[in-house]
């Protein structure tokens, strides 16, 4: 089953440096919020609906 990538990862504001993901200055506020929420969720491995910090969505 393919993973669904968050929308911010498809944006030109997203910088995918190994070990240093970040958004470029000027990223829309909504994108900044989505990015911060996603990055925070990676630290929450015991949250229901996650496996090793990855959110699992069911059909």
N, C-alpha and C positions, 0 to 999 in steps of 0.2 A: 504494500500500500504506500503510495507516495506521500511525502510530508507536505503540508500546506505551509508555504512561506508567508510570513507577515508582509503586508503591503509596503512597509517602509524599506524592506530589503530590495524592492524593485525601483526605488527612487534614486535619482542622481544625487540626492543629499546624503545617502547612506554610504559610509566608507567601511569596506570589509577588509580591514587589515588584520592579519592573524594576531589574536590576543588583544586587539585594540579596536573593537567595533565602536563607531561613533557616527554622529551626524555632523554634516558641514554646517557652518554658521548660516543662518537664514532659513533653516528648515521650518516648515509650518508648525504652529503650536500643536495641532492635532497629531502630527507625525512625531513630535518630540514626546508627547504623552504616551503614544503607542509604543515607542522605542523604550522609554523608561519602564513602562509596565512589563514589557517583554523581558528586558534585562533583569528586572527584579524577580520575575517568575522563574528564571533560571537558578536562582539561589534557594528557591522554596521547593526542595525535593520531596517533602512529606505532604504536600498539598494533595487533596483528593483529585483524581483525574490526571495525575502525572506519573511518569515512569522515568526515573533518573533525571528528574528536572524537566522532562519534555511533556508538554500538555498533549493529552490524548483526546481526540474528539471522536465520538461515536455517531454513526449515521442516524 
